[in-house]
Amino acid sequence: AQSVTQLDSQVPVFEEAPVELRCNYSSSVSVYLFWYVQYPNQGLQLLLKYLSGSTLVKGINGFEAEFNKSQTSFHLRKPSVHISDTAEYFCAVSVKGAQKLVFGQGTRLTINP
Amino acid sequence: GAGVSQSPRYKVTKRGQDVALRCDPISGHVSLYWYRQALGQGPEFLTYFNYEAQQDKSGLPNDRFSAERPEGSISTLTIQRTEQRDSAMYRCASSLVANRDSGGNTIYFGEGSWLTVV
């Protein structure tokens, strides 16, 4: 079975500062990794995903994430955040042939002016 | 439709009543999923369909929960004899294809149905 741990439930940062949201996973088989974002009163939206190949994945809205197999991590980063990035961010994992995502508990990102 | 549509968006029901939540996936999407999300938690898998066939219902918590997708499009999640612990957001999602490598497919989520059992 797979599991996902998001190490921070809340992350406050100032506008234009860099941010890293941490995600670690556990799995005995190879995984696919995802970051989803939920803006207030909206559904979950895919930010980026890692399937194979380059370990650095670029997504929408200037976000990127790096897959580190040895550390079993998939941390999300953005070099300069904006007020509009205020949202809840979810890391998720799936495995080949299994059509379901296992999510972490989420990290609430709050941007202060 | 343009996105995954769920109804009702908000439902308050009395304990013991049955509830039906509806999901209309993105047109042409083969796979349809149901997740449940409690406050402060991430979404938790309930069940999914490829076309009209229910492929995995391992996440349904007990036999009060059931789901169907009779024509391979719209799906209904039914909770019988609701209990307060059933209060949560119920999310529907869909993806385009179902194949050997489906684990990497992008899954598109609806806005969810908030269920409150009083």
gemmi code that builds the backbone of each chain (N, CA, C; Angstrom):
import gemmi

chains = {
    "A": [
        ("ALA", (0.843, -1.192, 0.000), (0.000, 0.000, 0.000), (0.883, 1.250, 0.000)),
        ("GLN", (0.322, 2.319, -0.513), (1.048, 3.572, -0.576), (0.531, 4.531, 0.488)),
        ("SER", (1.385, 5.444, 0.904), (0.962, 6.492, 1.822), (1.713, 7.770, 1.495)),
        ("VAL", (1.129, 8.897, 1.876), (1.720, 10.205, 1.604), (1.684, 11.025, 2.885)),
        ("THR", (2.798, 11.669, 3.172), (2.881, 12.534, 4.339), (3.253, 13.935, 3.905)),
        ("GLN", (2.413, 14.894, 4.228), (2.749, 16.287, 3.998), (3.129, 16.852, 5.360)),
        ("LEU", (4.350, 17.252, 5.447), (4.961, 17.505, 6.752), (4.438, 18.773, 7.418)),
        ("ASP", (3.885, 19.683, 6.647), (3.410, 20.948, 7.207), (1.931, 21.110, 6.928)),
        ("SER", (1.140, 21.321, 7.966), (-0.292, 21.519, 7.729), (-0.579, 22.954, 7.299)),
        ("GLN", (0.275, 23.891, 7.737), (0.096, 25.282, 7.353), (1.458, 25.902, 7.090)),
        ("VAL", (1.528, 26.721, 6.026), (2.762, 27.433, 5.717), (2.418, 28.885, 5.430)),
        ("PRO", (2.813, 29.807, 6.311), (2.618, 31.233, 6.028), (3.894, 31.816, 5.438)),
        ("VAL", (3.751, 32.574, 4.375), (4.910, 33.247, 3.770), (4.500, 34.647, 3.342)),
        ("PHE", (5.503, 35.503, 3.166), (5.239, 36.843, 2.660), (5.220, 36.824, 1.129)),
        ("GLU", (4.445, 37.741, 0.601), (4.367, 37.863, -0.860), (5.753, 38.094, -1.442)),
        ("GLU", (6.014, 37.488, -2.576), (7.265, 37.534, -3.333), (8.399, 36.723, -2.695)),
        ("ALA", (8.135, 36.083, -1.591), (9.128, 35.192, -0.986), (9.046, 33.817, -1.646)),
        ("PRO", (10.130, 33.031, -1.573), (10.070, 31.653, -2.080), (9.340, 30.751, -1.091)),
        ("VAL", (8.844, 29.641, -1.605), (8.151, 28.693, -0.736), (8.462, 27.265, -1.170)),
        ("GLU", (8.513, 26.378, -0.191), (8.641, 24.940, -0.451), (7.608, 24.223, 0.404)),
        ("LEU", (6.793, 23.413, -0.240), (5.819, 22.565, 0.450), (6.327, 21.133, 0.364)),
        ("ARG", (6.447, 20.493, 1.513), (7.122, 19.201, 1.557), (6.148, 18.041, 1.448)),
        ("CYS", (6.598, 17.015, 0.746), (5.801, 15.808, 0.561), (6.739, 14.604, 0.559)),
        ("ASN", (6.435, 13.634, 1.383), (7.141, 12.356, 1.377), (6.131, 11.239, 1.165)),
        ("TYR", (6.580, 10.184, 0.509), (5.664, 9.083, 0.228), (6.316, 7.766, 0.637)),
        ("SER", (5.468, 6.762, 0.739), (5.926, 5.418, 1.045), (5.275, 4.462, 0.060)),
        ("SER", (6.109, 3.634, -0.587), (5.576, 2.657, -1.526), (6.617, 1.584, -1.783)),
        ("SER", (6.164, 0.365, -1.975), (7.074, -0.741, -2.283), (7.263, -0.915, -3.781)),
        ("VAL", (6.519, -0.173, -4.581), (6.631, -0.242, -6.039), (6.804, 1.165, -6.581)),
        ("SER", (7.121, 1.227, -7.869), (7.308, 2.535, -8.496), (5.995, 3.315, -8.498)),
        ("VAL", (6.134, 4.603, -8.350), (4.942, 5.445, -8.210), (4.903, 6.557, -9.244)),
        ("TYR", (3.715, 7.091, -9.416), (3.512, 8.364, -10.086), (3.153, 9.368, -8.995)),
        ("LEU", (3.589, 10.608, -9.187), (3.395, 11.617, -8.147), (2.700, 12.845, -8.699)),
        ("PHE", (1.863, 13.436, -7.880), (1.022, 14.546, -8.309), (0.975, 15.616, -7.221)),
        ("TRP", (0.806, 16.863, -7.652), (0.413, 17.935, -6.770), (-0.883, 18.544, -7.312)),
        ("TYR", (-1.878, 18.635, -6.423), (-3.137, 19.284, -6.745), (-3.285, 20.519, -5.858)),
        ("VAL", (-4.046, 21.519, -6.362), (-4.302, 22.727, -5.603), (-5.811, 22.935, -5.520)),
        ("GLN", (-6.245, 23.405, -4.362), (-7.659, 23.755, -4.206), (-7.747, 25.209, -3.793)),
        ("TYR", (-8.215, 26.036, -4.717), (-8.476, 27.429, -4.382), (-9.818, 27.513, -3.667)),
        ("PRO", (-10.045, 28.552, -2.888), (-11.301, 28.675, -2.137), (-12.522, 28.502, -3.031)),
        ("ASN", (-13.420, 27.636, -2.598), (-14.703, 27.400, -3.283), (-14.544, 26.836, -4.689)),
        ("GLN", (-13.435, 26.160, -4.928), (-13.250, 25.522, -6.230), (-12.877, 24.060, -6.040)),
        ("GLY", (-12.888, 23.326, -7.134), (-12.489, 21.929, -7.091), (-10.983, 21.790, -7.101)),
        ("LEU", (-10.519, 20.570, -6.958), (-9.087, 20.287, -7.040), (-8.604, 20.446, -8.470)),
        ("GLN", (-7.452, 21.090, -8.614), (-6.884, 21.327, -9.948), (-5.458, 20.789, -9.972)),
        ("LEU", (-5.096, 20.081, -11.040), (-3.760, 19.530, -11.140), (-2.745, 20.638, -11.382)),
        ("LEU", (-1.698, 20.658, -10.551), (-0.593, 21.601, -10.728), (0.483, 21.003, -11.608)),
        ("LEU", (0.867, 19.773, -11.292), (1.920, 19.081, -12.042), (1.915, 17.616, -11.646)),
        ("LYS", (2.628, 16.822, -12.470), (2.748, 15.407, -12.161), (4.078, 14.868, -12.648)),
        ("TYR", (4.569, 13.851, -11.958), (5.771, 13.142, -12.356), (5.382, 11.718, -12.726)),
        ("LEU", (5.724, 11.334, -13.967), (5.470, 9.967, -14.415), (6.773, 9.211, -14.604)),
        ("SER", (7.735, 9.844, -15.278), (9.046, 9.236, -15.518), (9.937, 10.314, -16.111)),
        ("GLY", (11.206, 9.970, -16.334), (12.105, 10.899, -16.998), (12.713, 11.895, -16.038)),
        ("SER", (12.846, 13.131, -16.505), (13.490, 14.179, -15.714), (12.830, 14.313, -14.349)),
        ("THR", (13.661, 14.387, -13.343), (13.110, 14.436, -11.981), (12.578, 15.812, -11.610)),
        ("LEU", (12.909, 16.818, -12.384), (12.389, 18.165, -12.147), (11.186, 18.387, -13.061)),
        ("VAL", (10.055, 18.646, -12.452), (8.814, 18.772, -13.196), (8.293, 20.193, -13.040)),
        ("LYS", (7.968, 20.805, -14.155), (7.404, 22.154, -14.099), (5.901, 22.091, -14.318)),
        ("GLY", (5.170, 22.914, -13.555), (3.721, 22.904, -13.661), (3.170, 24.277, -13.976)),
        ("ILE", (1.888, 24.438, -13.691), (1.236, 25.711, -13.972), (1.547, 26.730, -12.885)),
        ("ASN", (1.315, 27.975, -13.204), (1.445, 29.083, -12.248), (2.843, 29.207, -11.634)),
        ("GLY", (3.861, 28.767, -12.343), (5.234, 28.945, -11.894), (5.723, 27.945, -10.860)),
        ("PHE", (4.930, 26.932, -10.576), (5.339, 25.906, -9.618), (6.206, 24.841, -10.278)),
        ("GLU", (7.078, 24.240, -9.497), (7.852, 23.094, -9.940), (8.048, 22.151, -8.761)),
        ("ALA", (8.363, 20.904, -9.074), (8.596, 19.916, -8.027), (9.712, 19.003, -8.466)),
        ("GLU", (10.442, 18.480, -7.503), (11.544, 17.579, -7.806), (11.319, 16.226, -7.152)),
        ("PHE", (11.398, 15.194, -7.968), (11.259, 13.826, -7.481), (12.621, 13.347, -6.996)),
        ("ASN", (12.670, 12.890, -5.769), (13.907, 12.364, -5.206), (13.621, 10.954, -4.725)),
        ("LYS", (14.048, 9.976, -5.511), (13.711, 8.582, -5.204), (14.374, 8.120, -3.911)),
        ("SER", (15.621, 8.512, -3.694), (16.343, 8.050, -2.508), (15.729, 8.619, -1.231)),
        ("GLN", (15.214, 9.823, -1.325), (14.583, 10.462, -0.169), (13.073, 10.205, -0.127)),
        ("THR", (12.558, 9.523, -1.130), (11.102, 9.308, -1.306), (10.348, 10.612, -1.077)),
        ("SER", (10.791, 11.655, -1.794), (10.165, 12.958, -1.618), (9.763, 13.545, -2.960)),
        ("PHE", (8.844, 14.485, -2.901), (8.356, 15.194, -4.086), (7.931, 16.574, -3.614)),
        ("HIS", (8.910, 17.402, -3.267), (8.625, 18.709, -2.700), (8.229, 19.707, -3.792)),
        ("LEU", (7.293, 20.557, -3.463), (6.783, 21.575, -4.395), (7.437, 22.908, -4.069)),
        ("ARG", (7.857, 23.651, -5.101), (8.539, 24.921, -4.875), (8.017, 25.994, -5.824)),
        ("LYS", (8.142, 27.231, -5.340), (7.900, 28.381, -6.208), (8.839, 29.480, -5.753)),
        ("PRO", (9.589, 30.097, -6.673), (10.611, 31.065, -6.273), (10.046, 32.383, -5.726)),
        ("SER", (8.808, 32.732, -6.132), (8.232, 33.994, -5.679), (6.704, 33.860, -5.694)),
        ("VAL", (6.111, 33.912, -4.529), (4.662, 33.654, -4.451), (3.867, 34.950, -4.542)),
        ("HIS", (2.613, 34.790, -4.942), (1.686, 35.910, -5.033), (0.481, 35.654, -4.151)),
        ("ILE", (-0.230, 36.710, -3.850), (-1.439, 36.578, -3.027), (-2.366, 35.524, -3.612)),
        ("SER", (-2.433, 35.454, -4.920), (-3.345, 34.534, -5.590), (-2.964, 33.057, -5.390)),
        ("ASP", (-1.784, 32.794, -4.846), (-1.374, 31.412, -4.567), (-1.950, 30.889, -3.258)),
        ("THR", (-2.624, 31.724, -2.533), (-3.280, 31.281, -1.298), (-4.266, 30.172, -1.621)),
        ("ALA", (-4.048, 29.011, -1.039), (-4.860, 27.839, -1.366), (-4.399, 26.676, -0.497)),
        ("GLU", (-5.085, 25.547, -0.671), (-4.635, 24.314, -0.031), (-4.016, 23.422, -1.109)),
        ("TYR", (-2.889, 22.841, -0.780), (-2.122, 22.049, -1.732), (-2.055, 20.604, -1.249)),
        ("PHE", (-2.328, 19.691, -2.177), (-2.348, 18.271, -1.848), (-1.351, 17.519, -2.708)),
        ("CYS", (-0.547, 16.710, -2.067), (0.344, 15.783, -2.742), (-0.351, 14.433, -2.841)),
        ("ALA", (-0.166, 13.731, -3.946), (-0.836, 12.448, -4.126), (0.066, 11.495, -4.892)),
        ("VAL", (-0.183, 10.207, -4.717), (0.602, 9.159, -5.365), (-0.339, 8.117, -5.955)),
        ("SER", (0.069, 7.540, -7.070), (-0.630, 6.380, -7.605), (0.426, 5.431, -8.162)),
        ("VAL", (-0.004, 4.230, -8.501), (0.918, 3.254, -9.064), (0.389, 2.779, -10.407)),
        ("LYS", (1.285, 2.217, -11.204), (0.923, 1.768, -12.541), (-0.171, 0.731, -12.477)),
        ("GLY", (-1.210, 0.932, -13.261), (-2.304, -0.016, -13.319), (-3.346, 0.178, -12.248)),
        ("ALA", (-3.084, 1.028, -11.291), (-4.060, 1.282, -10.222), (-4.653, 2.652, -10.436)),
        ("GLN", (-5.916, 2.695, -10.744), (-6.539, 3.969, -11.084), (-7.069, 4.683, -9.861)),
        ("LYS", (-6.262, 4.854, -8.863), (-6.721, 5.644, -7.749), (-5.553, 6.391, -7.132)),
        ("LEU", (-5.845, 7.566, -6.611), (-4.856, 8.411, -5.978), (-4.936, 8.257, -4.466)),
        ("VAL", (-3.756, 8.264, -3.842), (-3.684, 8.328, -2.382), (-3.149, 9.712, -2.046)),
        ("PHE", (-3.906, 10.458, -1.276), (-3.571, 11.846, -0.996), (-2.942, 12.008, 0.382)),
        ("GLY", (-2.134, 13.051, 0.488), (-1.703, 13.515, 1.787), (-2.796, 14.356, 2.430)),
        ("GLN", (-2.512, 14.856, 3.619), (-3.529, 15.589, 4.373), (-3.677, 17.040, 3.937)),
        ("GLY", (-2.766, 17.515, 3.112), (-2.868, 18.878, 2.613), (-2.016, 19.859, 3.395)),
        ("THR", (-1.602, 20.908, 2.689), (-0.868, 22.023, 3.296), (-1.569, 23.316, 2.901)),
        ("ARG", (-1.942, 24.078, 3.891), (-2.603, 25.346, 3.621), (-1.537, 26.437, 3.503)),
        ("LEU", (-1.440, 27.018, 2.316), (-0.472, 28.076, 2.048), (-1.158, 29.420, 2.177)),
        ("THR", (-0.632, 30.237, 3.075), (-1.191, 31.574, 3.292), (-0.136, 32.601, 2.923)),
        ("ILE", (-0.519, 33.525, 2.056), (0.409, 34.555, 1.598), (0.053, 35.868, 2.283)),
        ("ASN", (1.020, 36.427, 2.972), (0.806, 37.704, 3.661), (1.437, 38.832, 2.862)),
        ("PRO", (0.733, 39.964, 2.767), (1.276, 41.092, 1.974), (2.457, 41.751, 2.663)),
    ],
    "B": [
        ("GLY", (-20.082, 18.245, -20.782), (-19.885, 19.579, -20.218), (-18.414, 19.950, -20.160)),
        ("ALA", (-18.178, 21.184, -19.738), (-16.822, 21.682, -19.700), (-16.024, 21.040, -18.578)),
        ("GLY", (-16.682, 20.722, -17.469), (-15.988, 20.147, -16.335), (-16.861, 19.101, -15.676)),
        ("VAL", (-16.347, 18.552, -14.577), (-17.121, 17.583, -13.815), (-18.154, 18.345, -12.995)),
        ("SER", (-19.393, 17.942, -13.122), (-20.479, 18.637, -12.454), (-21.090, 17.754, -11.372)),
        ("GLN", (-21.251, 18.305, -10.188), (-21.830, 17.536, -9.081), (-23.057, 18.259, -8.515)),
        ("SER", (-24.019, 17.457, -8.093), (-25.199, 18.045, -7.435), (-25.738, 17.076, -6.401)),
        ("PRO", (-26.339, 17.610, -5.318), (-26.341, 19.031, -4.980), (-24.969, 19.487, -4.477)),
        ("ARG", (-24.725, 20.764, -4.475), (-23.471, 21.270, -3.934), (-23.478, 21.187, -2.410)),
        ("TYR", (-24.645, 21.399, -1.829), (-24.783, 21.352, -0.371), (-26.047, 20.566, -0.030)),
        ("LYS", (-25.906, 19.675, 0.952), (-27.039, 18.857, 1.360), (-27.000, 18.704, 2.867)),
        ("VAL", (-28.089, 19.072, 3.520), (-28.249, 18.829, 4.941), (-29.372, 17.819, 5.095)),
        ("THR", (-29.104, 16.754, 5.800), (-30.098, 15.704, 5.955), (-30.141, 15.234, 7.398)),
        ("LYS", (-31.268, 14.669, 7.754), (-31.403, 14.148, 9.108), (-30.836, 12.736, 9.186)),
        ("ARG", (-30.290, 12.434, 10.316), (-29.753, 11.092, 10.562), (-30.817, 10.038, 10.269)),
        ("GLY", (-30.420, 9.019, 9.534), (-31.351, 7.947, 9.198), (-31.957, 8.053, 7.813)),
        ("GLN", (-31.854, 9.240, 7.209), (-32.377, 9.432, 5.854), (-31.375, 8.913, 4.832)),
        ("ASP", (-31.883, 8.586, 3.651), (-31.025, 8.199, 2.540), (-30.679, 9.438, 1.726)),
        ("VAL", (-29.476, 9.441, 1.144), (-29.012, 10.568, 0.340), (-28.433, 10.049, -0.970)),
        ("ALA", (-28.711, 10.764, -2.049), (-28.135, 10.431, -3.352), (-27.373, 11.632, -3.879)),
        ("LEU", (-26.131, 11.416, -4.235), (-25.274, 12.465, -4.785), (-24.991, 12.128, -6.242)),
        ("ARG", (-25.081, 13.141, -7.086), (-25.008, 12.919, -8.526), (-23.728, 13.497, -9.102)),
        ("CYS", (-23.189, 12.814, -10.087), (-21.974, 13.274, -10.758), (-22.124, 13.124, -12.266)),
        ("ASP", (-21.845, 14.207, -12.972), (-21.839, 14.203, -14.430), (-20.394, 14.453, -14.870)),
        ("PRO", (-19.701, 13.446, -15.392), (-18.276, 13.615, -15.711), (-18.068, 14.444, -16.974)),
        ("ILE", (-16.813, 14.730, -17.259), (-16.474, 15.399, -18.507), (-16.872, 14.486, -19.665)),
        ("SER", (-17.492, 15.077, -20.683), (-17.991, 14.310, -21.806), (-16.880, 13.465, -22.439)),
        ("GLY", (-17.165, 12.187, -22.608), (-16.202, 11.297, -23.254), (-15.218, 10.631, -22.309)),
        ("HIS", (-15.220, 11.033, -21.048), (-14.287, 10.408, -20.101), (-14.766, 9.013, -19.736)),
        ("VAL", (-13.808, 8.093, -19.794), (-14.116, 6.688, -19.569), (-14.247, 6.368, -18.083)),
        ("SER", (-13.330, 6.932, -17.312), (-13.247, 6.559, -15.897), (-13.894, 7.609, -15.013)),
        ("LEU", (-14.578, 7.145, -13.975), (-15.231, 8.037, -13.030), (-14.914, 7.562, -11.620)),
        ("TYR", (-14.587, 8.497, -10.743), (-14.119, 8.189, -9.394), (-14.963, 8.937, -8.361)),
        ("TRP", (-15.076, 8.328, -7.190), (-15.648, 8.994, -6.029), (-14.627, 9.006, -4.902)),
        ("TYR", (-14.488, 10.179, -4.297), (-13.621, 10.358, -3.133), (-14.432, 11.034, -2.043)),
        ("ARG", (-13.967, 10.869, -0.808), (-14.587, 11.544, 0.327), (-13.495, 12.324, 1.052)),
        ("GLN", (-13.831, 13.530, 1.482), (-12.842, 14.361, 2.167), (-13.445, 14.945, 3.423)),
        ("ALA", (-12.917, 14.531, 4.567), (-13.350, 15.086, 5.835), (-12.590, 16.384, 6.074)),
        ("LEU", (-13.120, 17.226, 6.953), (-12.470, 18.501, 7.262), (-11.042, 18.270, 7.757)),
        ("GLY", (-10.109, 19.002, 7.180), (-8.725, 18.911, 7.617), (-7.966, 17.698, 7.108)),
        ("GLN", (-8.597, 16.955, 6.223), (-7.965, 15.746, 5.680), (-7.860, 15.835, 4.157)),
        ("GLY", (-7.057, 14.967, 3.588), (-7.019, 14.869, 2.136), (-8.128, 13.973, 1.637)),
        ("PRO", (-8.428, 14.033, 0.339), (-9.443, 13.146, -0.228), (-9.058, 11.679, -0.043)),
        ("GLU", (-10.078, 10.866, 0.190), (-9.900, 9.437, 0.411), (-10.719, 8.679, -0.637)),
        ("PHE", (-10.071, 7.766, -1.335), (-10.710, 7.003, -2.412), (-11.888, 6.170, -1.893)),
        ("LEU", (-12.977, 6.206, -2.641), (-14.131, 5.353, -2.324), (-14.296, 4.235, -3.359)),
        ("THR", (-14.440, 4.627, -4.636), (-14.727, 3.648, -5.676), (-14.478, 4.273, -7.035)),
        ("TYR", (-14.351, 3.417, -8.081), (-14.274, 3.973, -9.426), (-14.870, 3.028, -10.455)),
        ("PHE", (-15.210, 3.615, -11.593), (-15.814, 2.901, -12.714), (-14.981, 3.124, -13.973)),
        ("ASN", (-14.905, 2.101, -14.808), (-14.524, 2.260, -16.202), (-15.767, 1.946, -17.022)),
        ("TYR", (-16.206, 2.933, -17.798), (-17.513, 2.824, -18.451), (-18.563, 2.557, -17.368)),
        ("GLU", (-19.380, 1.545, -17.526), (-20.432, 1.297, -16.542), (-20.007, 0.278, -15.485)),
        ("ALA", (-18.823, -0.289, -15.639), (-18.384, -1.360, -14.742), (-17.650, -0.785, -13.528)),
        ("GLN", (-18.102, -1.186, -12.367), (-17.430, -0.779, -11.132), (-16.194, -1.641, -10.954)),
        ("GLN", (-15.025, -1.011, -10.972), (-13.765, -1.739, -10.993), (-13.197, -1.992, -9.606)),
        ("ASP", (-13.450, -1.059, -8.711), (-12.840, -1.147, -7.386), (-13.750, -0.416, -6.415)),
        ("LYS", (-14.257, -1.115, -5.437), (-15.094, -0.469, -4.416), (-14.510, -0.682, -3.025)),
        ("SER", (-13.216, -0.900, -3.017), (-12.557, -1.212, -1.750), (-12.598, -0.074, -0.746)),
        ("GLY", (-12.804, 1.159, -1.216), (-12.805, 2.300, -0.316), (-14.159, 2.613, 0.304)),
        ("LEU", (-15.212, 1.967, -0.166), (-16.535, 2.206, 0.434), (-16.503, 1.737, 1.882)),
        ("PRO", (-16.879, 2.585, 2.835), (-16.667, 2.266, 4.247), (-17.522, 1.109, 4.770)),
        ("ASN", (-18.717, 0.953, 4.259), (-19.599, -0.135, 4.714), (-20.722, -0.309, 3.700)),
        ("ASP", (-21.614, -1.237, 3.972), (-22.627, -1.558, 2.967), (-23.743, -0.528, 2.891)),
        ("ARG", (-23.682, 0.544, 3.657), (-24.655, 1.628, 3.486), (-24.310, 2.489, 2.263)),
        ("PHE", (-23.079, 2.354, 1.809), (-22.604, 3.142, 0.669), (-22.651, 2.280, -0.591)),
        ("SER", (-23.195, 2.870, -1.654), (-23.182, 2.188, -2.938), (-23.078, 3.219, -4.050)),
        ("ALA", (-22.634, 2.786, -5.205), (-22.514, 3.681, -6.356), (-22.880, 2.922, -7.608)),
        ("GLU", (-23.396, 3.672, -8.575), (-23.720, 3.076, -9.856), (-23.441, 4.070, -10.975)),
        ("ARG", (-23.275, 3.508, -12.167), (-23.045, 4.316, -13.371), (-23.650, 3.531, -14.546)),
        ("PRO", (-24.949, 3.421, -14.551), (-25.636, 2.436, -15.403), (-25.397, 2.585, -16.901)),
        ("GLU", (-25.186, 3.786, -17.402), (-25.005, 3.971, -18.843), (-23.607, 4.452, -19.174)),
        ("GLY", (-22.708, 4.345, -18.224), (-21.327, 4.719, -18.472), (-21.078, 6.206, -18.522)),
        ("SER", (-22.043, 6.982, -18.026), (-21.845, 8.433, -18.005), (-22.097, 8.959, -16.596)),
        ("ILE", (-23.320, 9.413, -16.325), (-23.663, 9.945, -15.006), (-23.588, 8.843, -13.945)),
        ("SER", (-23.138, 9.252, -12.766), (-23.025, 8.305, -11.655), (-23.769, 8.855, -10.442)),
        ("THR", (-24.254, 7.939, -9.619), (-24.906, 8.304, -8.371), (-24.247, 7.559, -7.222)),
        ("LEU", (-23.883, 8.301, -6.195), (-23.394, 7.721, -4.944), (-24.539, 7.808, -3.940)),
        ("THR", (-24.932, 6.683, -3.399), (-26.057, 6.631, -2.464), (-25.569, 6.223, -1.088)),
        ("ILE", (-26.014, 6.961, -0.100), (-25.726, 6.613, 1.291), (-27.061, 6.345, 1.971)),
        ("GLN", (-27.225, 5.135, 2.455), (-28.468, 4.773, 3.133), (-28.327, 4.965, 4.632)),
        ("ARG", (-29.446, 5.308, 5.263), (-29.487, 5.417, 6.730), (-28.299, 6.243, 7.227)),
        ("THR", (-28.229, 7.480, 6.767), (-27.064, 8.325, 7.053), (-26.814, 8.469, 8.554)),
        ("GLU", (-25.536, 8.614, 8.862), (-25.080, 8.827, 10.235), (-24.258, 10.103, 10.267)),
        ("GLN", (-24.088, 10.666, 11.450), (-23.356, 11.923, 11.558), (-21.921, 11.782, 11.045)),
        ("ARG", (-21.327, 10.635, 11.231), (-19.956, 10.428, 10.775), (-19.834, 10.426, 9.250)),
        ("ASP", (-20.966, 10.403, 8.536), (-20.938, 10.480, 7.075), (-20.747, 11.913, 6.587)),
        ("SER", (-20.852, 12.885, 7.481), (-20.692, 14.286, 7.098), (-19.300, 14.524, 6.535)),
        ("ALA", (-19.240, 15.053, 5.322), (-17.966, 15.262, 4.637), (-18.253, 15.894, 3.285)),
        ("MET", (-17.179, 16.221, 2.560), (-17.327, 16.586, 1.165), (-17.132, 15.323, 0.331)),
        ("TYR", (-18.007, 15.128, -0.611), (-17.900, 13.986, -1.518), (-17.509, 14.521, -2.891)),
        ("ARG", (-16.360, 14.054, -3.352), (-15.812, 14.552, -4.611), (-15.930, 13.503, -5.704)),
        ("CYS", (-16.354, 13.950, -6.848), (-16.369, 13.099, -8.034), (-15.265, 13.579, -8.968)),
        ("ALA", (-14.722, 12.661, -9.731), (-13.666, 12.998, -10.675), (-13.784, 12.092, -11.892)),
        ("SER", (-13.147, 12.505, -12.984), (-13.151, 11.646, -14.163), (-11.814, 11.766, -14.886)),
        ("SER", (-11.498, 10.737, -15.676), (-10.300, 10.764, -16.512), (-10.631, 10.158, -17.859)),
        ("LEU", (-9.806, 10.527, -18.853), (-10.158, 10.254, -20.234), (-10.080, 8.785, -20.601)),
        ("VAL", (-8.982, 8.139, -20.226), (-8.759, 6.788, -20.711), (-8.560, 5.814, -19.568)),
        ("ALA", (-8.734, 4.570, -19.896), (-8.461, 3.501, -18.941), (-7.587, 2.495, -19.664)),
        ("ASN", (-6.342, 2.368, -19.220), (-5.449, 1.410, -19.868), (-4.431, 0.893, -18.859)),
        ("ARG", (-3.479, 0.141, -19.332), (-2.506, -0.487, -18.432), (-1.759, 0.537, -17.599)),
        ("ASP", (-1.557, 1.687, -18.217), (-0.764, 2.717, -17.556), (-1.637, 3.793, -16.950)),
        ("SER", (-2.850, 3.417, -16.568), (-3.819, 4.417, -16.130), (-3.415, 5.129, -14.865)),
        ("GLY", (-2.456, 4.578, -14.133), (-2.052, 5.249, -12.910), (-1.531, 6.644, -13.141)),
        ("GLY", (-1.061, 6.934, -14.356), (-0.512, 8.248, -14.633), (-1.488, 9.214, -15.258)),
        ("ASN", (-2.716, 8.778, -15.484), (-3.684, 9.667, -16.105), (-4.016, 10.853, -15.232)),
        ("THR", (-4.282, 11.987, -15.872), (-4.747, 13.156, -15.132), (-6.202, 12.954, -14.756)),
        ("ILE", (-6.498, 13.131, -13.507), (-7.855, 12.996, -12.990), (-8.392, 14.393, -12.723)),
        ("TYR", (-9.575, 14.687, -13.252), (-10.189, 16.002, -13.138), (-11.318, 15.938, -12.115)),
        ("PHE", (-11.261, 16.834, -11.158), (-12.211, 16.819, -10.056), (-13.314, 17.857, -10.224)),
        ("GLY", (-14.490, 17.525, -9.711), (-15.569, 18.475, -9.590), (-15.418, 19.298, -8.326)),
        ("GLU", (-16.388, 20.200, -8.105), (-16.305, 21.088, -6.948), (-16.752, 20.417, -5.663)),
        ("GLY", (-17.361, 19.240, -5.780), (-17.727, 18.494, -4.585), (-19.133, 18.761, -4.100)),
        ("SER", (-19.639, 17.820, -3.328), (-20.934, 17.961, -2.661), (-20.701, 17.894, -1.160)),
        ("TRP", (-21.088, 18.968, -0.482), (-20.950, 18.997, 0.974), (-22.166, 18.329, 1.593)),
        ("LEU", (-21.933, 17.286, 2.385), (-23.016, 16.595, 3.065), (-22.886, 16.828, 4.567)),
        ("THR", (-23.979, 17.303, 5.163), (-24.035, 17.459, 6.612), (-25.192, 16.633, 7.125)),
        ("VAL", (-24.913, 15.745, 8.043), (-25.947, 14.904, 8.652), (-26.196, 15.405, 10.077)),
        ("VAL", (-27.437, 15.797, 10.340), (-27.754, 16.383, 11.658), (-28.658, 15.451, 12.481)),
    ],
}
model = gemmi.Model(1)
for chain_id, residues in chains.items():
    chain = gemmi.Chain(chain_id)
    for i, (resn, *xyz) in enumerate(residues, 1):
        res = gemmi.Residue()
        res.name, res.seqid = resn, gemmi.SeqId(i, " ")
        for name, pos in zip(("N", "CA", "C"), xyz):
            atom = gemmi.Atom()
            atom.name, atom.element = name, gemmi.Element(name[0])
            atom.pos, atom.b_iso = gemmi.Position(*pos), 0.0
            res.add_atom(atom)
        chain.add_residue(res)
    model.add_chain(chain)
structure = gemmi.Structure()
structure.add_model(model)
structure.setup_entities()
